[in-house]
């Protein structure tokens, strides 16, 4: 069986391989998060239930976007592809960031390993990729390359390009969210004003791209699918971005107002 998208195709066996490979990070992530939660509880350190739920939902959404019926339909239906893009590159990363995985890991790890991880988070490569501007270029800039060049058509012909693009969409979406809202401890903090300006610029770039797709379908995509996909990207992306804007503004407000020391915690409550 072969799945056709325009003039390109991916063999059924190859597609099954991509589903398995792309699903592994989310399955491993669930297992690691669960293990860290178990260790934390053994140390009698309470962990908010809602964070565990958010991690689970985010991981499941990630799995749904790269495997199963939605992923299979996305090979031939651009609207389904865009649905997967919103889940994989925006909603799943947001939920997983709100689950505060690094905070949980630091609680669960032995002291020496926790110190090593803290040093790793302070290194210059991490500082670069978690800078709002760099993360926005990776995220929104990557989408512009995907949908305005031959990359979208080529990803349906090349197994490894297909895998790379999906990994990039998730990782770039996660780094973008991490760079904008600080839920976990952050070694290199950027000002709220800087993050707000970059966020607004990135959202504008995302919105313009969705309108461009509406009027200029990627190679092999029917006009009606491009229109539906562009509208989904525009309105669905805005809905998810509103959550990021709300959290950023909430944190900014909490930082600006005077508060007693006893209200301060090691991680954000939202």
PECORUR-V144557 format. One record per run of one state. SS is the DSSP state (~ for helix, > for strand, _ for the rest). FROM is the first residue (numbers start at 0). LEN is the number of residues. Records with the same first field share a line. If there is no record, write none. Layout:
SS: FROM-LEN, FROM-LEN
This chain:
_: 0-1, 5-2, 42-6, 66-2, 74-3, 98-2, 108-2, 121-2, 129-2, 148-2, 154-4, 180-11, 215-7, 256-4, 263-7
>: 1-4, 7-4
~: 11-31, 48-18, 68-6, 77-21, 100-8, 110-11, 123-6, 131-17, 150-4, 158-22, 191-24, 222-34, 260-3
